[in-house]
């Protein structure tokens, strides 16, 4: 399990963070100048060079969003221009995309971050530009929410696999549904029926907490506290839950660690949003307290599972139940080995999960200080590991910033540079973006700037 360093403080990471942003900026410019976008969005690297994969264009917002985050951290206008101009030119198709569950990835990373910077005064106020970003987010959130499957006890936003499929990933993409609501928008359906977007997002969150996260009790008594299933399958004829499944993990009965990380971060961010709402506020059929309770339980459970089932340095293997982990010996009580011959690590899961640990720790600081310290220091331990080699990419020839990211192990989509070794040494656009987001989160706390949230793109007078 993670040996969280009780001594290391965020203040001690100043130099590493500065180095990170220097490297990150050079890699953004390298991609902007050298990548051939006619081949599609950059997804992951092969021999250090970004390549596309014609499946869905779910990483384009991470590319342009990375430039916006880089500007936020460094105040270098060149990065703002790259992020803003490419968002305007290329992201409109993502706003109106009816075939994916990725809206909160692509569109809050771009339109959302740009709108946040305007509200924070980091870019000049421009009413037309603000209206443009807001309209994109409103529309994107409503389209995301329209992918709806009713169940016996609620419903969920279904994945690109179809109406039967609830993905654990989507817990982090529903934030755009929430922001659309906070901007005063709603979804209209037949006969002008109005669908409340915040209620729909929270019903989805409740379904994720109930069916994607396991607690070792009641229906899950055979299972383990905090395990997650990548996919939950439902009978769409009667709305009944059928079974756990996995697309990118080893099985429905093991934990794909990137899916786990999405849940850690998604539920922790949801808690931060709920904190801003009035105590008496009703969220559709839920009270605020009910949503807080199921969200906090899911956040704690998933973060606990991550801490317990990850090597001491905080970097997980791609699936907590991967079939060859036993060949690594006592792998949980030593640092992860990205160069081993049996199972790859996934640094992108670490970057996502670390942010979840930090946000949960921050949320619990006053109520449960001992638990808060466990989560916070675990997050700092992961961040500290990622800011060093072999995970920090220091080579000028490599376009990625975070090394040893894994996309789809079952499909064999990841580059193996050396015979007899697992896939290693490559980067992914989502891993690079979330590493930048993690470091920016830490950066803002260090500089005592406004606390960084996904709903920071809403004028604070509105919530």
Helices and strands as residue ranges (DSSP letters): G 10-13, H 14-34, G 37-39, E 44-46, E 49-51, H 60-74, H 77-90, H 92-95, H 103-106, I 108-112, H 113-119, H 127-145, E 148-150, E 155-157, E 165-167, H 170-173, H 175-182, E 187-188, G 190-192, E 194-195, H 197-207, I 208-212, G 218-220, E 231-235, E 240-245, H 257-276, E 282-283, E 286-287, H 288-308, G 325-328, G 331-333, H 347-363, H 369-386, H 429-446, G 454-457, G 460-462
